Amino acid sequence: MSRITHALSRLFPAVTAPVSILPSEAEARALSALLVAQGRRAVFHRTPSGFAVEVLA
């Protein structure tokens, strides 16, 4: 990460809003791809109960 990118990420941290928790990674990937196709920035990650899908605000 460059110094400028690092500084900007400190000044403007990413805020996420939860969308859904899904049981499999394939479903989480599919929902993330759908959200990206709609123009949103989506992320997914593993949780104890499955995979959480979130959008960046």
C-alpha positions in Angstrom: 0.0 0.0 0.0 1.4 3.4 -1.0 1.8 6.1 1.6 -1.0 8.2 0.0 -3.4 5.2 -0.1 -2.5 4.4 3.5 -3.1 8.0 4.6 -6.4 8.2 2.8 -7.6 4.9 4.3 -6.8 6.4 7.8 -8.7 9.6 7.0 -11.7 7.9 5.4 -12.2 4.4 6.8 -14.5 2.0 4.9 -17.8 1.6 6.6 -19.9 -1.5 5.8 -23.5 -2.3 6.1 -24.5 -6.0 6.5 -26.7 -7.5 3.8 -27.0 -11.2 4.5 -25.4 -14.2 6.2 -25.3 -17.3 3.9 -24.4 -20.9 4.6 -21.9 -21.4 1.7 -19.1 -19.5 0.1 -20.6 -20.0 -3.4 -23.8 -18.3 -2.4 -21.9 -15.4 -0.8 -19.9 -15.0 -4.0 -23.0 -15.1 -6.1 -24.8 -12.4 -4.0 -21.6 -10.3 -4.0 -21.4 -10.5 -7.8 -25.0 -9.5 -8.1 -24.5 -6.5 -5.8 -21.4 -5.5 -7.9 -23.4 -5.8 -11.1 -25.9 -3.3 -9.5 -23.0 -0.8 -9.0 -22.4 -1.4 -5.3 -19.1 -2.3 -3.7 -19.6 -5.6 -1.9 -17.4 -7.8 0.3 -17.9 -11.2 2.0 -16.1 -12.9 4.8 -16.3 -16.0 6.9 -18.2 -15.9 10.2 -18.9 -18.7 12.8 -22.4 -19.2 11.3 -21.5 -19.0 7.6 -20.5 -16.2 5.3 -21.5 -12.6 5.8 -22.1 -10.3 2.7 -21.7 -6.6 3.3 -21.7 -3.5 1.1 -19.3 -0.6 1.5 -21.1 2.7 2.4 
